[in-house]
Amino acid sequence: MGTNLSEMLEPIAQFFRSLNLPEPIVHWGHPVMMGIVVLVMGGYSAWAGWRGRLAEDKEVALKNRADHRKLMPLVVLFMTLGATGGILSLVMQKKSILESPHFLTGMVVLGLLYLNGAVSLAGFGGNKPGLRLFHAYLGTAIAGIVLLHGVFGIMLGLSI
């Protein structure tokens, strides 16, 4: 499947190769940009989600919940686009795709983010406390997997 996907993406990779981008940008652009999204946007949004849940001051809780609600969809969008960019970066470098632990953890993260977003979009099943708790703890588990994903990404980047 990875070979077929690489072949499908090769015309796009050829276009980007024709731009003669410096090798460090092709090689490390994805991790730098995703690091910013994950650590800054994702980190703040996760923190705001927990702060909104735990803050005793109602105004602080509402502000943080609103921040979480506004930012997290953007984090998911950027992570989805980033996954696409990471795969394309590997195709540009003529490396195998869909096989590394970095790819696998990335797909798990995206799947869990979509699941957690669906729980939220479904109104937590009528605002059920158990689903809100599930959402919070699943989000925390996702953050942990994202950190592991980053370690795998650094290992992958250093190996190619």
C-alpha positions as CSV (number, residue, x, y, z in Angstrom):
1,M,0.0,0.0,0.0
2,G,2.9,2.4,0.8
3,T,4.4,1.8,-2.6
4,N,1.1,2.6,-4.4
5,L,0.6,5.8,-2.3
6,S,4.2,6.8,-3.0
7,E,3.6,6.3,-6.8
8,M,0.4,8.4,-6.5
9,L,2.1,11.2,-4.7
10,E,5.3,11.2,-6.9
11,P,4.0,13.9,-9.3
12,I,3.4,16.2,-6.4
13,A,6.8,15.3,-4.9
14,Q,8.4,16.0,-8.3
15,F,6.8,19.5,-8.4
16,F,8.2,20.3,-4.9
17,R,11.6,18.8,-5.8
18,S,11.6,21.2,-8.9
19,L,11.5,24.1,-6.5
20,N,15.0,23.2,-5.3
21,L,14.1,23.6,-1.7
22,P,17.2,23.3,0.6
23,E,17.6,19.8,1.9
24,P,17.3,20.8,5.6
25,I,13.8,22.3,4.9
26,V,12.7,19.1,3.1
27,H,14.2,16.9,5.8
28,W,13.3,18.9,9.0
29,G,10.5,21.2,7.9
30,H,7.8,18.8,8.9
31,P,9.1,18.2,12.4
32,V,9.8,21.8,13.1
33,M,6.3,23.0,12.0
34,M,4.5,20.1,13.7
35,G,6.6,20.7,16.8
36,I,5.2,24.2,16.9
37,V,1.6,23.1,16.4
38,V,1.8,20.3,18.9
39,L,3.8,22.0,21.6
40,V,2.4,25.5,21.4
41,M,-1.1,25.2,20.1
42,G,-1.8,21.7,21.3
43,G,-0.1,22.2,24.6
44,Y,-2.0,25.4,25.3
45,S,-5.3,23.9,24.2
46,A,-4.9,20.8,26.4
47,W,-3.9,23.0,29.3
48,A,-6.9,25.2,28.7
49,G,-9.2,22.2,28.6
50,W,-8.0,21.0,32.0
51,R,-8.0,24.5,33.4
52,G,-11.6,24.9,32.2
53,R,-12.5,21.7,33.9
54,L,-10.7,22.4,37.2
55,A,-10.8,26.1,37.7
56,E,-12.9,27.2,40.7
57,D,-13.5,30.7,39.3
58,K,-16.4,30.3,36.9
59,E,-15.1,33.1,34.6
60,V,-11.7,31.5,34.3
61,A,-13.3,28.1,33.6
62,L,-15.5,29.6,30.9
63,K,-12.7,31.4,29.2
64,N,-10.5,28.4,29.2
65,R,-13.2,26.1,27.9
66,A,-13.9,28.7,25.1
67,D,-10.2,28.8,24.3
68,H,-10.0,25.0,24.1
69,R,-13.2,24.8,22.0
70,K,-11.7,27.4,19.5
71,L,-8.2,26.1,19.3
72,M,-8.5,22.3,19.3
73,P,-10.3,22.0,16.0
74,L,-7.4,24.0,14.5
75,V,-4.9,21.8,16.1
76,V,-6.6,18.7,14.6
77,L,-6.7,20.4,11.2
78,F,-3.1,21.3,11.3
79,M,-2.1,17.9,12.5
80,T,-4.1,16.3,9.7
81,L,-2.4,18.6,7.2
82,G,0.9,18.0,8.9
83,A,0.5,14.2,8.5
84,T,0.0,14.8,4.8
85,G,3.0,17.0,4.6
86,G,5.1,14.4,6.5
87,I,4.2,11.7,4.1
88,L,4.9,13.9,1.1
89,S,8.3,14.8,2.6
90,L,9.2,11.2,2.7
91,V,8.1,10.7,-0.9
92,M,10.2,13.7,-1.9
93,Q,13.2,12.1,-0.1
94,K,12.4,8.8,-1.8
95,K,12.0,7.0,1.5
96,S,9.5,4.3,2.4
97,I,6.2,5.5,3.9
98,L,3.5,3.9,6.1
99,E,6.0,1.6,7.8
100,S,7.6,3.4,10.7
101,P,6.4,3.7,14.3
102,H,6.2,7.4,13.7
103,F,3.6,6.9,10.9
104,L,1.7,4.3,13.0
105,T,1.5,6.5,16.1
106,G,0.5,9.5,14.0
107,M,-2.4,7.6,12.6
108,V,-3.4,6.4,16.1
109,V,-3.3,10.1,17.3
110,L,-5.4,11.3,14.4
111,G,-8.0,8.6,14.9
112,L,-8.2,9.3,18.6
113,L,-8.4,13.0,18.0
114,Y,-11.3,12.5,15.6
115,L,-13.0,10.2,18.1
116,N,-12.6,12.8,20.9
117,G,-13.9,15.5,18.6
118,A,-16.9,13.4,17.8
119,V,-17.6,13.0,21.5
120,S,-17.5,16.7,21.9
121,L,-19.5,17.5,18.8
122,A,-22.2,15.0,20.0
123,G,-22.6,17.3,23.0
124,F,-21.1,14.7,25.4
125,G,-24.2,12.5,25.0
126,G,-26.5,15.2,26.5
127,N,-23.8,16.7,28.7
128,K,-23.1,13.4,30.6
129,P,-20.4,13.8,33.2
130,G,-19.0,10.4,32.3
131,L,-18.5,11.3,28.6
132,R,-16.9,14.7,29.7
133,L,-14.5,12.7,31.9
134,F,-13.8,10.2,29.1
135,H,-13.1,13.2,26.8
136,A,-10.7,14.7,29.2
137,Y,-8.7,11.5,29.9
138,L,-8.7,10.5,26.3
139,G,-7.3,13.9,25.4
140,T,-4.6,13.4,28.1
141,A,-3.8,10.0,26.7
142,I,-3.5,11.5,23.2
143,A,-1.1,14.0,24.5
144,G,1.1,11.2,25.8
145,I,1.0,9.3,22.5
146,V,1.9,12.6,20.7
147,L,5.0,12.9,22.8
148,L,6.0,9.3,22.0
149,H,5.2,10.1,18.3
150,G,7.6,13.0,18.5
151,V,10.4,10.8,19.8
152,F,9.7,8.3,17.0
153,G,9.8,11.2,14.6
154,I,13.2,12.5,15.8
155,M,14.5,8.9,15.5
156,L,13.1,8.6,12.0
157,G,14.6,12.0,11.0
158,L,18.0,11.1,12.3
159,S,17.9,7.7,10.5
160,I,17.4,9.1,7.0
